[in-house]
Amino acid sequence: MKGGWIVLTTTIDLYETIFEEYPEMLTVEEMCEILNIAKETGYRMIRRGEFEVLKLGRVIRIPKNQVLKYIIDNLEKSKKM
């Protein structure tokens, strides 16, 4: 930290800072909130295998790092277009 400012070294550091209030294992609702998508879209993305998920019976949890990776990968793809 320099002069009261946090120095972020990577894009992932930036996103981890932005989403630090979220738990490491997200609910589908939390994932959808982060991505600003409808719940149905979130479930569709999970069914297509766009995220590695943990299923405990009917409970689904998504590692936050999977969501951050998805955001970064898609930002990089959009920069190439």
N, C-alpha and C positions, 0 to 999 in steps of 0.2 A: 504494500500500500504506500503510495507516494503522495505526500501533501493532502491526506484525507481522501484521496481517490483510489479506487480499486483498479489495478492494472490487469486487464484481461489479455491473456496471451493467445488464445485461440477462439475460434467460433464456438466450439463446444463449451468453453468457459463462459462465454456470453450467455448461451442458452441455459446452462446449469444455474447461472445466477438469476436469470429471469424466472425460471421455474423452480427455484429452490424451496418455495412454500409447499410444493406438491410432494407426496411421499414417494419413495423409491419404487413401489409397486402401485400402479394406478388402476382405478376402476375404469370401466369402459366410459362412464360419464366424465371422469376427469380427463381421460385421453381426448374425448370429443371436445371438451372445453378448451384444452390446450390447442387443438387443431382447428377450433371454431367450425366444427362440422356437426351434422345431425347424428343422433344416436344410431339410427338405422344405417347410416353411412359407415359409422365406426364398426358396427357388427359385420357389415359387408366386407370391409377391409380385413377384419380378423379372419373371416371365412376364406378369403382369397389368399391368406397366408402372408399378408404384408407386414405382420408383426409376430414375433415369437411371444406366445402367451403361456401363462400358467393357468391350468384349469383344475379346480378343486370342486368336483361335483358340478354344480351349475354356476359356480363362482368363477369369473374370469378376471385375471390380473395381468397387466401389461407392464413390463419393466420400463421405468421412465427413460432409461438410456436408449431403448428401442424407438421411442417416440422422438427423442432428440436426434437420433441418427436418421430417422425418416425425414425430419424437417431439413436437416443439413444436406442429405442426399438429393432431395427435391429442389433445394435452392441451387445446388451445383448444376443439376440438370437444366434448370430454367436459365442459368447464366450461359449455357452452351447454345441455347436456341437463338 
